[in-house]
Amino acid sequence: MRNTKQDIMTNLTPYTPDDEKLARYAKAMGHPARIFILRFLENQQGCFAGNIAEKLPIAASTVSQHLKELKDAGLIRGTINPPTIKYCIEAEKWAEAKALFDVFFEKEITKPKDCK
C-alpha cells in the first residue's frame, strides 16, 4: 500500500496531542474580550444567565463570536433555555487547560548572554 503525502506528513508531525490541545486553548484565549468573558464567568456563583454582551463595549454579534470560540475550545458551555442562555466555565476543560499551561511555563528561562 502506497503512503500519500498527507500520511507521511501526519506521521512526521513533531506535535504531541497535548501540544495541539495547548495551542487550541491558547488560540481560544487569544483576545482580551475572551479573557474578560472567562474571568467574568469564573467569578460567578454558578452559571450566568444574563446578557454577557451588556458587560463589554463591543457589539453583541462580536461577543457571540467570542463565545463561540470559547465554546468550540471546550472552555465554556452554554445551555439554552429560551429566552436565555446560561453560560458556565467547563470545569474539566478549565483544569486541563490550566495543567497544560502550568507544564508549558514550568521551566525557568534565563536570558542568554548573547541575546540583546
PyMOL commands that set and color helices and strands:
alter all, ss='L'
color gray80, all
select helices_A, chain A and resi 5-11+17-28+32-42+52-55+60-72+91-104
alter helices_A, ss='H'
color red, helices_A
select strands_A, chain A and resi 76-81+84-89
alter strands_A, ss='S'
color yellow, strands_A
deselect
rebuild
show_as cartoon
